[in-house]
Amino acid sequence: MNKYADAGLLILRIGIGTMFIYHGLPKIMGGPQGWGELGKVMGIFGINFMPQFWGFMAAFAEVIGGIAIILGVLMRPFCLLLVIDMVVATAMHLRKGDGLLVASHAIEMGIVFFSLIFIGAGRYTFYKILSRLH
């Protein structure tokens, strides 16, 4: 079954990447006001300055990170950003009293992104497709 590992990884990358683009687009389209609201969550960690920056970074990580994961380009750095994003999301849910059931999605995705840092993109990436065309 190892011969199918790269195909399975591609399916995972396309599925997860697509859902994070979908999840992040409304955030990035929210503009400075929406980014500011999103970025206020960093107050949980005592970071109360530049909420628009932090909100934009979360939205950027989700949208551009989703694209990077699909393409297998700069995937590891974006997975690191997404792990951080999921830690913040988990902390937000737990701080609001949502409980583990609600926070579980962010925890699960954090585990997936952390794992992908070690696994890598696999054989089917944009870079490798381009190199075959030359």
Rosetta blueprint (number, residue, H / E / L):
1 M L
2 N H
3 K H
4 Y H
5 A H
6 D H
7 A H
8 G H
9 L H
10 L H
11 I H
12 L H
13 R H
14 I H
15 G H
16 I H
17 G H
18 T H
19 M H
20 F H
21 I H
22 Y H
23 H H
24 G H
25 L H
26 P H
27 K H
28 I H
29 M H
30 G L
31 G H
32 P H
33 Q H
34 G H
35 W H
36 G H
37 E H
38 L H
39 G H
40 K H
41 V H
42 M H
43 G H
44 I H
45 F H
46 G L
47 I L
48 N L
49 F L
50 M L
51 P H
52 Q H
53 F H
54 W H
55 G H
56 F H
57 M H
58 A H
59 A H
60 F H
61 A H
62 E H
63 V H
64 I H
65 G H
66 G H
67 I H
68 A H
69 I H
70 I H
71 L H
72 G L
73 V L
74 L L
75 M H
76 R H
77 P H
78 F H
79 C H
80 L H
81 L H
82 L H
83 V H
84 I H
85 D H
86 M H
87 V H
88 V H
89 A H
90 T H
91 A H
92 M H
93 H H
94 L H
95 R H
96 K L
97 G L
98 D L
99 G H
100 L H
101 L H
102 V H
103 A H
104 S H
105 H H
106 A H
107 I H
108 E H
109 M H
110 G H
111 I H
112 V H
113 F H
114 F H
115 S H
116 L H
117 I H
118 F H
119 I H
120 G L
121 A L
122 G L
123 R L
124 Y L
125 T L
126 F H
127 Y H
128 K H
129 I H
130 L H
131 S H
132 R H
133 L H
134 H L
